[in-house]
Amino acid sequence: MLPGLLLALLALLNVGGLIALVLQLGRGEWAAALGTLAFVGLFDLLGVWLLREAREGGE
């Protein structure tokens, strides 16, 4: 159950990050858009690592 919840959380994070990125680029806020991209990328890496740990059983 935990891997499924983590996968849903990652999907929602990416959808929200994509929407924020599009809105910021539309307003011409390049620095904020790069910050959002970095933030989402770091959380994706963390989420993938947590997902692998959850699937392996923490071994």
VMD Tcl script that draws the C-alpha trace (Angstrom):
set ca {
  {0.00 0.00 0.00}
  {2.84 2.38 0.80}
  {4.41 2.17 -2.68}
  {1.03 3.00 -4.22}
  {0.64 6.07 -2.03}
  {4.18 7.21 -2.83}
  {3.52 6.77 -6.53}
  {0.31 8.83 -6.30}
  {2.17 11.53 -4.35}
  {4.91 11.70 -6.98}
  {2.36 11.94 -9.78}
  {0.49 14.78 -8.07}
  {3.76 16.56 -7.29}
  {4.74 16.44 -10.95}
  {1.34 17.66 -12.16}
  {1.39 20.56 -9.71}
  {4.98 21.38 -10.57}
  {4.20 21.37 -14.28}
  {1.24 23.71 -13.79}
  {3.34 26.07 -11.66}
  {6.13 25.99 -14.23}
  {3.78 26.85 -17.10}
  {2.17 29.69 -15.16}
  {5.52 31.16 -14.12}
  {6.93 30.95 -17.64}
  {3.75 32.55 -18.97}
  {4.30 35.55 -16.70}
  {7.96 35.74 -17.65}
  {9.27 34.75 -14.23}
  {12.30 32.78 -15.41}
  {14.12 32.64 -12.07}
  {11.03 31.40 -10.23}
  {10.43 28.81 -12.94}
  {13.98 27.49 -12.60}
  {13.53 27.32 -8.83}
  {10.31 25.37 -9.25}
  {11.99 23.01 -11.68}
  {14.86 22.39 -9.26}
  {12.46 21.90 -6.33}
  {10.34 19.37 -8.22}
  {13.43 17.58 -9.52}
  {14.90 17.18 -6.04}
  {11.62 15.87 -4.66}
  {11.36 13.45 -7.60}
  {14.79 12.06 -6.76}
  {13.84 11.71 -3.11}
  {10.52 10.09 -4.02}
  {12.10 7.57 -6.37}
  {14.63 6.64 -3.71}
  {11.84 6.21 -1.11}
  {9.80 4.16 -3.58}
  {12.74 1.80 -4.20}
  {13.29 1.42 -0.47}
  {9.60 0.68 0.11}
  {9.50 -1.94 -2.64}
  {12.66 -3.67 -1.42}
  {11.34 -3.81 2.12}
  {14.01 -1.52 3.55}
  {16.84 -4.02 3.07}
}
mol new
graphics top color blue
foreach p $ca { graphics top sphere $p radius 0.5 }
foreach p [lrange $ca 0 end-1] q [lrange $ca 1 end] { graphics top cylinder $p $q radius 0.2 }
display resetview
